[in-house]
Amino acid sequence: MAIGIVAKLNVAPGKEAAFEEVMLDLIAQVRANEPDNQLYTLCKDATGRYVVMELYTDAAAIEAHGNSDHFRAAGKRFAGLMAGAPEIERMEVIG
């Protein structure tokens, strides 16, 4: 069963460019190294808040993503760029 995730990210004011640099690097690594990830993309809503849309083939793919070296390394690079915890919404894909 495919799983979709929407992660709303709280980026610290004035840190947007640095955040985007780290996030775009992570996106490239996810796309290159995670065959069971079908979508991993950064968006920005009308208020300037960042959202990551993700799509995985199954729960094992999500676990592999969270345990990957590139994801863990990016987590360290996000230090000082975030203004709070992300809001994560996990959904079952229907069609």
MARMARVO-629569 format. One record per residue: residue number from 0; y, z, x of N, C-alpha, C in turn. Coordinates in nm, 2 decimals. Atoms other than C-alpha are relative to their C-alpha. Example, Ala and Ser with C-alpha at 12.3 -4.5 7.8 and 13.67 -1.06 7.14 Angstrom:
n->0&n_north->-0.12&n_up->0.00&n_east->0.09&ca_north->-0.45&ca_up->0.78&ca_east->1.23&c_north->0.12&c_up->0.00&c_east->0.09
n->1&n_north->-0.11&n_up->0.00&n_east->-0.09&ca_north->-0.11&ca_up->0.71&ca_east->1.37&c_north->0.11&c_up->0.08&c_east->-0.08
END
This chain:
n->0&n_north->-0.12&n_up->0.00&n_east->0.08&ca_north->0.00&ca_up->0.00&ca_east->0.00&c_north->0.12&c_up->0.00&c_east->0.09
n->1&n_north->-0.13&n_up->0.00&n_east->-0.07&ca_north->0.34&ca_up->-0.10&ca_east->0.14&c_north->0.09&c_up->0.11&c_east->-0.04
n->2&n_north->-0.10&n_up->-0.11&n_east->0.02&ca_north->0.61&ca_up->0.16&ca_east->0.18&c_north->0.14&c_up->-0.05&c_east->0.04
n->3&n_north->-0.14&n_up->0.03&n_east->-0.03&ca_north->0.98&ca_up->0.11&ca_east->0.17&c_north->0.08&c_up->0.13&c_east->0.03
n->4&n_north->-0.08&n_up->-0.12&n_east->-0.03&ca_north->1.23&ca_up->0.35&ca_east->0.32&c_north->0.15&c_up->-0.04&c_east->0.01
n->5&n_north->-0.15&n_up->0.02&n_east->-0.02&ca_north->1.61&ca_up->0.37&ca_east->0.29&c_north->0.05&c_up->0.13&c_east->0.06
n->6&n_north->-0.05&n_up->-0.12&n_east->-0.07&ca_north->1.77&ca_up->0.60&ca_east->0.54&c_north->0.15&c_up->-0.02&c_east->0.01
n->7&n_north->-0.15&n_up->0.00&n_east->0.00&ca_north->2.14&ca_up->0.68&ca_east->0.49&c_north->0.04&c_up->0.09&c_east->0.11
n->8&n_north->-0.03&n_up->-0.07&n_east->-0.12&ca_north->2.29&ca_up->0.78&ca_east->0.82&c_north->0.14&c_up->0.05&c_east->0.00
n->9&n_north->-0.14&n_up->-0.06&n_east->-0.01&ca_north->2.59&ca_up->1.01&ca_east->0.88&c_north->0.05&c_up->-0.01&c_east->0.14
n->10&n_north->-0.05&n_up->0.02&n_east->-0.14&ca_north->2.77&ca_up->0.88&ca_east->1.19&c_north->0.13&c_up->0.07&c_east->0.01
n->11&n_north->-0.12&n_up->-0.08&n_east->-0.02&ca_north->3.04&ca_up->1.09&ca_east->1.34&c_north->0.12&c_up->-0.10&c_east->0.01
n->12&n_north->-0.12&n_up->0.08&n_east->-0.01&ca_north->3.39&ca_up->0.95&ca_east->1.30&c_north->0.04&c_up->-0.04&c_east->0.14
n->13&n_north->-0.04&n_up->0.05&n_east->-0.13&ca_north->3.50&ca_up->0.74&ca_east->1.60&c_north->-0.12&c_up->-0.04&c_east->0.09
n->14&n_north->0.12&n_up->0.03&n_east->-0.08&ca_north->3.14&ca_up->0.70&ca_east->1.72&c_north->-0.08&c_up->-0.12&c_east->-0.05
n->15&n_north->0.06&n_up->0.11&n_east->0.06&ca_north->3.06&ca_up->0.39&ca_east->1.52&c_north->-0.05&c_up->-0.11&c_east->0.10
n->16&n_north->0.04&n_up->0.10&n_east->-0.09&ca_north->3.05&ca_up->0.14&ca_east->1.80&c_north->-0.11&c_up->0.04&c_east->0.09
n->17&n_north->0.11&n_up->-0.05&n_east->-0.08&ca_north->2.83&ca_up->0.36&ca_east->2.02&c_north->-0.13&c_up->0.01&c_east->-0.08
n->18&n_north->0.11&n_up->-0.01&n_east->0.09&ca_north->2.60&ca_up->0.42&ca_east->1.72&c_north->-0.06&c_up->-0.14&c_east->-0.02
n->19&n_north->0.05&n_up->0.13&n_east->0.02&ca_north->2.57&ca_up->0.05&ca_east->1.65&c_north->-0.07&c_up->-0.05&c_east->0.12
n->20&n_north->0.07&n_up->0.04&n_east->-0.12&ca_north->2.48&ca_up->-0.02&ca_east->2.01&c_north->-0.14&c_up->0.05&c_east->0.01
n->21&n_north->0.13&n_up->-0.07&n_east->-0.01&ca_north->2.20&ca_up->0.23&ca_east->2.01&c_north->-0.09&c_up->-0.05&c_east->-0.11
n->22&n_north->0.08&n_up->0.05&n_east->0.11&ca_north->2.08&ca_up->0.12&ca_east->1.67&c_north->-0.05&c_up->-0.14&c_east->0.01
n->23&n_north->0.04&n_up->0.14&n_east->-0.01&ca_north->2.08&ca_up->-0.25&ca_east->1.74&c_north->-0.11&c_up->-0.01&c_east->0.11
n->24&n_north->0.11&n_up->0.00&n_east->-0.11&ca_north->1.87&ca_up->-0.18&ca_east->2.06&c_north->-0.13&c_up->0.05&c_east->-0.06
n->25&n_north->0.12&n_up->-0.05&n_east->0.07&ca_north->1.63&ca_up->0.02&ca_east->1.85&c_north->-0.06&c_up->-0.10&c_east->-0.09
n->26&n_north->0.05&n_up->0.10&n_east->0.09&ca_north->1.60&ca_up->-0.25&ca_east->1.59&c_north->-0.07&c_up->-0.11&c_east->0.08
n->27&n_north->0.06&n_up->0.10&n_east->-0.08&ca_north->1.52&ca_up->-0.51&ca_east->1.86&c_north->-0.14&c_up->0.05&c_east->0.05
n->28&n_north->0.13&n_up->-0.06&n_east->-0.05&ca_north->1.24&ca_up->-0.28&ca_east->2.00&c_north->-0.10&c_up->0.01&c_east->-0.12
n->29&n_north->0.09&n_up->-0.01&n_east->0.12&ca_north->1.10&ca_up->-0.21&ca_east->1.65&c_north->-0.06&c_up->-0.14&c_east->-0.03
n->30&n_north->0.05&n_up->0.13&n_east->0.04&ca_north->1.08&ca_up->-0.58&ca_east->1.57&c_north->-0.09&c_up->-0.06&c_east->0.11
n->31&n_north->0.09&n_up->0.05&n_east->-0.11&ca_north->0.92&ca_up->-0.66&ca_east->1.91&c_north->-0.13&c_up->0.07&c_east->0.02
n->32&n_north->0.12&n_up->-0.08&n_east->-0.03&ca_north->0.67&ca_up->-0.38&ca_east->1.92&c_north->-0.08&c_up->0.06&c_east->-0.12
n->33&n_north->0.07&n_up->-0.06&n_east->0.11&ca_north->0.57&ca_up->-0.28&ca_east->1.57&c_north->-0.04&c_up->-0.11&c_east->-0.10
n->34&n_north->0.04&n_up->0.11&n_east->0.09&ca_north->0.37&ca_up->-0.55&ca_east->1.40&c_north->-0.02&c_up->0.04&c_east->-0.15
n->35&n_north->0.02&n_up->-0.05&n_east->0.14&ca_north->0.31&ca_up->-0.34&ca_east->1.09&c_north->0.14&c_up->0.04&c_east->-0.07
n->36&n_north->-0.13&n_up->-0.01&n_east->0.06&ca_north->0.69&ca_up->-0.31&ca_east->1.03&c_north->0.04&c_up->-0.14&c_east->-0.04
n->37&n_north->-0.03&n_up->0.13&n_east->0.06&ca_north->0.80&ca_up->-0.59&ca_east->0.80&c_north->0.16&c_up->-0.01&c_east->-0.01
n->38&n_north->-0.15&n_up->0.01&n_east->0.01&ca_north->1.18&ca_up->-0.50&ca_east->0.79&c_north->0.05&c_up->0.13&c_east->0.06
n->39&n_north->-0.07&n_up->-0.11&n_east->-0.06&ca_north->1.40&ca_up->-0.28&ca_east->0.99&c_north->0.14&c_up->-0.05&c_east->0.03
n->40&n_north->-0.13&n_up->0.06&n_east->-0.02&ca_north->1.77&ca_up->-0.36&ca_east->0.95&c_north->0.11&c_up->0.10&c_east->-0.04
n->41&n_north->-0.12&n_up->-0.09&n_east->0.01&ca_north->2.11&ca_up->-0.19&ca_east->0.97&c_north->0.10&c_up->-0.07&c_east->-0.10
n->42&n_north->-0.10&n_up->0.05&n_east->0.10&ca_north->2.36&ca_up->-0.23&ca_east->0.68&c_north->0.11&c_up->0.11&c_east->0.00
n->43&n_north->-0.12&n_up->-0.10&n_east->0.02&ca_north->2.70&ca_up->-0.07&ca_east->0.61&c_north->0.05&c_up->-0.02&c_east->-0.14
n->44&n_north->-0.05&n_up->0.01&n_east->0.14&ca_north->2.81&ca_up->0.01&ca_east->0.25&c_north->0.15&c_up->-0.01&c_east->0.00
n->45&n_north->-0.15&n_up->0.02&n_east->0.02&ca_north->3.16&ca_up->-0.04&ca_east->0.11&c_north->0.08&c_up->0.12&c_east->0.05
n->46&n_north->-0.07&n_up->-0.12&n_east->-0.05&ca_north->3.25&ca_up->0.32&ca_east->0.22&c_north->0.00&c_up->0.01&c_east->0.15
n->47&n_north->0.01&n_up->-0.01&n_east->-0.14&ca_north->3.16&ca_up->0.25&ca_east->0.58&c_north->-0.12&c_up->0.08&c_east->0.05
n->48&n_north->0.12&n_up->-0.07&n_east->-0.03&ca_north->2.83&ca_up->0.45&ca_east->0.56&c_north->-0.11&c_up->-0.09&c_east->0.04
n->49&n_north->0.11&n_up->0.09&n_east->-0.05&ca_north->2.54&ca_up->0.31&ca_east->0.75&c_north->-0.13&c_up->0.04&c_east->-0.08
n->50&n_north->0.13&n_up->-0.01&n_east->0.07&ca_north->2.20&ca_up->0.25&ca_east->0.58&c_north->-0.10&c_up->-0.09&c_east->0.08
n->51&n_north->0.10&n_up->0.08&n_east->-0.06&ca_north->1.88&ca_up->0.14&ca_east->0.75&c_north->-0.11&c_up->-0.02&c_east->-0.11
n->52&n_north->0.11&n_up->0.04&n_east->0.10&ca_north->1.63&ca_up->-0.05&ca_east->0.52&c_north->-0.12&c_up->-0.03&c_east->0.09
n->53&n_north->0.13&n_up->0.01&n_east->-0.08&ca_north->1.27&ca_up->-0.03&ca_east->0.64&c_north->-0.11&c_up->-0.04&c_east->-0.10
n->54&n_north->0.11&n_up->0.04&n_east->0.08&ca_north->0.95&ca_up->-0.18&ca_east->0.51&c_north->-0.13&c_up->0.00&c_east->0.09
n->55&n_north->0.12&n_up->-0.01&n_east->-0.08&ca_north->0.60&ca_up->-0.09&ca_east->0.65&c_north->-0.12&c_up->-0.03&c_east->-0.09
n->56&n_north->0.12&n_up->0.04&n_east->0.07&ca_north->0.25&ca_up->-0.21&ca_east->0.56&c_north->-0.07&c_up->0.12&c_east->-0.06
n->57&n_north->0.07&n_up->-0.12&n_east->0.05&ca_north->0.12&ca_up->0.15&ca_east->0.52&c_north->0.05&c_up->0.12&c_east->0.07
n->58&n_north->-0.04&n_up->-0.12&n_east->-0.06&ca_north->0.16&ca_up->0.51&ca_east->0.61&c_north->-0.03&c_up->0.01&c_east->0.15
n->59&n_north->0.03&n_up->0.00&n_east->-0.14&ca_north->-0.01&ca_up->0.46&ca_east->0.94&c_north->0.11&c_up->-0.07&c_east->0.08
n->60&n_north->-0.11&n_up->0.07&n_east->-0.07&ca_north->0.27&ca_up->0.21&ca_east->1.04&c_north->0.12&c_up->0.09&c_east->0.01
n->61&n_north->-0.11&n_up->-0.09&n_east->-0.01&ca_north->0.53&ca_up->0.47&ca_east->0.96&c_north->-0.02&c_up->0.11&c_east->0.10
n->62&n_north->0.04&n_up->-0.10&n_east->-0.10&ca_north->0.35&ca_up->0.73&ca_east->1.17&c_north->0.01&c_up->-0.06&c_east->0.14
n->63&n_north->0.00&n_up->0.07&n_east->-0.13&ca_north->0.32&ca_up->0.48&ca_east->1.46&c_north->0.15&c_up->-0.02&c_east->0.04
n->64&n_north->-0.14&n_up->0.02&n_east->-0.03&ca_north->0.70&ca_up->0.41&ca_east->1.43&c_north->0.06&c_up->0.13&c_east->0.05
n->65&n_north->-0.06&n_up->-0.13&n_east->-0.03&ca_north->0.79&ca_up->0.78&ca_east->1.44&c_north->-0.05&c_up->0.05&c_east->0.14
n->66&n_north->0.06&n_up->-0.04&n_east->-0.12&ca_north->0.56&ca_up->0.83&ca_east->1.74&c_north->0.02&c_up->-0.09&c_east->0.12
n->67&n_north->-0.02&n_up->0.10&n_east->-0.11&ca_north->0.67&ca_up->0.53&ca_east->1.94&c_north->0.10&c_up->0.05&c_east->0.11
n->68&n_north->-0.09&n_up->-0.04&n_east->-0.11&ca_north->0.84&ca_up->0.57&ca_east->2.28&c_north->0.14&c_up->-0.05&c_east->-0.03
n->69&n_north->-0.13&n_up->0.05&n_east->0.03&ca_north->1.13&ca_up->0.35&ca_east->2.17&c_north->0.07&c_up->0.08&c_east->-0.10
n->70&n_north->-0.07&n_up->-0.08&n_east->0.10&ca_north->1.20&ca_up->0.56&ca_east->1.86&c_north->0.04&c_up->0.14&c_east->0.06
n->71&n_north->-0.03&n_up->-0.13&n_east->-0.06&ca_north->1.18&ca_up->0.89&ca_east->2.06&c_north->0.12&c_up->-0.02&c_east->0.09
n->72&n_north->-0.11&n_up->0.02&n_east->-0.10&ca_north->1.41&ca_up->0.75&ca_east->2.33&c_north->0.13&c_up->-0.02&c_east->-0.07
n->73&n_north->-0.12&n_up->0.02&n_east->0.08&ca_north->1.66&ca_up->0.63&ca_east->2.07&c_north->0.05&c_up->0.13&c_east->-0.06
n->74&n_north->-0.04&n_up->-0.13&n_east->0.06&ca_north->1.66&ca_up->0.98&ca_east->1.91&c_north->0.09&c_up->0.07&c_east->0.10
n->75&n_north->-0.08&n_up->-0.07&n_east->-0.10&ca_north->1.79&ca_up->1.12&ca_east->2.24&c_north->0.14&c_up->-0.07&c_east->0.02
n->76&n_north->-0.13&n_up->0.08&n_east->-0.01&ca_north->2.06&ca_up->0.84&ca_east->2.26&c_north->0.09&c_up->0.03&c_east->-0.11
n->77&n_north->-0.08&n_up->-0.03&n_east->0.12&ca_north->2.18&ca_up->0.93&ca_east->1.91&c_north->0.07&c_up->0.14&c_east->0.01
n->78&n_north->-0.07&n_up->-0.13&n_east->-0.02&ca_north->2.28&ca_up->1.28&ca_east->2.03&c_north->0.15&c_up->-0.01&c_east->0.02
n->79&n_north->-0.15&n_up->0.00&n_east->-0.01&ca_north->2.65&ca_up->1.34&ca_east->1.98&c_north->0.06&c_up->-0.11&c_east->-0.09
n->80&n_north->-0.05&n_up->0.11&n_east->0.08&ca_north->2.68&ca_up->1.03&ca_east->1.76&c_north->-0.01&c_up->0.02&c_east->-0.15
n->81&n_north->0.03&n_up->-0.02&n_east->0.14&ca_north->2.56&ca_up->1.17&ca_east->1.43&c_north->0.08&c_up->0.12&c_east->-0.05
n->82&n_north->-0.08&n_up->-0.10&n_east->0.06&ca_north->2.76&ca_up->1.39&ca_east->1.19&c_north->-0.09&c_up->0.08&c_east->-0.10
n->83&n_north->0.09&n_up->-0.07&n_east->0.09&ca_north->2.45&ca_up->1.54&ca_east->1.01&c_north->-0.13&c_up->-0.07&c_east->-0.01
n->84&n_north->0.13&n_up->0.05&n_east->0.02&ca_north->2.10&ca_up->1.48&ca_east->0.91&c_north->0.00&c_up->-0.12&c_east->-0.09
n->85&n_north->0.01&n_up->0.11&n_east->0.09&ca_north->2.00&ca_up->1.15&ca_east->0.75&c_north->-0.06&c_up->0.03&c_east->-0.13
n->86&n_north->0.06&n_up->-0.02&n_east->0.13&ca_north->1.91&ca_up->1.12&ca_east->0.39&c_north->-0.11&c_up->-0.11&c_east->-0.01
n->87&n_north->0.11&n_up->0.09&n_east->0.00&ca_north->1.57&ca_up->0.96&ca_east->0.37&c_north->-0.07&c_up->-0.01&c_east->-0.14
n->88&n_north->0.07&n_up->0.02&n_east->0.12&ca_north->1.42&ca_up->0.80&ca_east->0.06&c_north->-0.12&c_up->-0.09&c_east->0.02
n->89&n_north->0.12&n_up->0.08&n_east->-0.02&ca_north->1.06&ca_up->0.68&ca_east->0.07&c_north->-0.05&c_up->-0.05&c_east->-0.13
n->90&n_north->0.04&n_up->0.06&n_east->0.13&ca_north->0.93&ca_up->0.45&ca_east->-0.20&c_north->-0.12&c_up->-0.09&c_east->0.01
n->91&n_north->0.12&n_up->0.09&n_east->0.01&ca_north->0.61&ca_up->0.27&ca_east->-0.30&c_north->0.05&c_up->-0.14&c_east->-0.04
n->92&n_north->-0.04&n_up->0.13&n_east->0.03&ca_north->0.65&ca_up->-0.10&ca_east->-0.30&c_north->-0.09&c_up->-0.06&c_east->-0.11
n->93&n_north->0.07&n_up->0.04&n_east->0.12&ca_north->0.55&ca_up->-0.25&ca_east->-0.63&c_north->-0.03&c_up->-0.15&c_east->0.01
n->94&n_north->0.02&n_up->0.15&n_east->-0.01&ca_north->0.59&ca_up->-0.63&ca_east->-0.56&c_north->0.09&c_up->-0.06&c_east->0.10
END
